[in-house]
Amino acid sequence: MTSKQGAAQRAACWDESFLSLDLYTDEIEQRIIRAYIQLMLRPDNADGSRAVMVMRLGALEVRLTELPPDSVASGIPPFWLEVFSVAGHESIDSCGCFEFDEIELASAVSLVLEAARALPLRPSVRPEPTE
């Protein structure tokens, strides 16, 4: 297979090779930004927070949550990106963000990449659409 054919195959679908190709960093970044925008349009939960799923990676979900404005103390980020194990019903890792500037967005993408790299390499593990 030529490199052009390989690139076309990767662009056409998500497969097990996505882990070795850094999960297409731009795609992760775009999904986080879309989730951030969706969060602004989402109604508040009973506690005043808002949450949206960014993506699924096999048995993991990547979620973005905005804390209620009155519960955010000085210096605590209002937005939290969390990698959550659906199977284990537990948080694997998370990072807080204030406004998703360039540095915060890069940290959030790294968090997702690290979680994806920790997954077992198998064809059934691939990002799933969130919409």
N, C-alpha and C positions, 0 to 999 in steps of 0.2 A: 504494500500500500504506500502510495506516495504521501508526502507531507500535506499536499493540497487535499487529497482524499480523506486523510485523517482529520484535517481541520473541518472539512465539510461534514463528516460524520459526527464530530463533537458538536458542531453548531446545530445539527438537525435534532439531536436528542441528548438528554442527560444519561450517561451510563456510568459504569464503574470507574472509568478513566477520569471522571471529574475530580476525584480526590487528588490524583497526581498532577492535575492541571490547576491546582489552587482554587478549585470551585469557581473559576471565572470570577475573579475579584470584582470586576465591574458589575456583574450580575448581582452579587451579594450587596454591593453598595447601592445599586438601584432599588433592590427590594427593601432595604432598610429605609431609604428615602421615601419610597411609596408608602411604607407602613407608617412613617412619621406623619405624612400628609393625611393618611386615612385616620390616624389617631385623632387629629384635630376635628374630623367630621363625625366621630363616633360619640354617641351619648354617654354620659357618665354612668358608672356602675353605682350601686347603692351606697358605697363608701366614698364616692366622688372620684375614684380612679377611672382610667380608661385603658383598655388593652386591645392589642391586635396581634394576630399571628403573622410573623414575617415569612417563615418558610418551615417546611418539614424536611428532616434528613433521616430517613428510616424511622427509628423509634424516638427520635429527638424532635422537639419543636423549638423554634426560635421565636420568642415573643418580645414585643415591645410594650412597656407599660408606662403610663404617666401617673405619677402619684397625685393625690388630691392636693390642690394648692395650699390649703391650710395646714397640711401635715408636713410640708417641706420646710425643714429647719434651715437656717443659714448655713450655706456650704454643702448641703446635701443635694445631689442632682435630682431633678424632677422626673427624668426619663431613665428607664432601666431596660437594657436589652438582656434577656435571660435565655440560656440554653437549658431546656427542661426535658428530662427523661420521662416519656409517657409511660413506658413499661415500669420504671422504678418509682414513678410518682414523686420525683425529686428534682430540685434544681442542680444542674451540673456546674454551671458557672454563670456569672453575670457581670455587667459593667454599667456604671452610671454615666449619664451624659447631661450636659446643661442645654446645648443647642445643636448638637451634631455638626460642629465646625469640622474643618479638615482633619485635625488631630483626633477628635472624638470619633469621627466616622471611621478613620483608619483603625482605631482601637476596637471598635465594634466589629469591623470586618475580620480582624485578626482573631477575635473571640470565636466567630463562626467557623473560620478556617481551622482553628485548633480543635474544635469539637468535631468537625468533619474528618480531620486526619486521625482522630482517635477511634472513629468507627471502623469496624471490621470491613475489609475490602470484599464486597460481594455485589453482584449485579443488581440486586433488589434495593440497594441503598442509593437513593437519588433524591435530589430536591423535588418536592412536589409543588404544583401550583397552589397558591393560597386563595385564589378567587374562583 
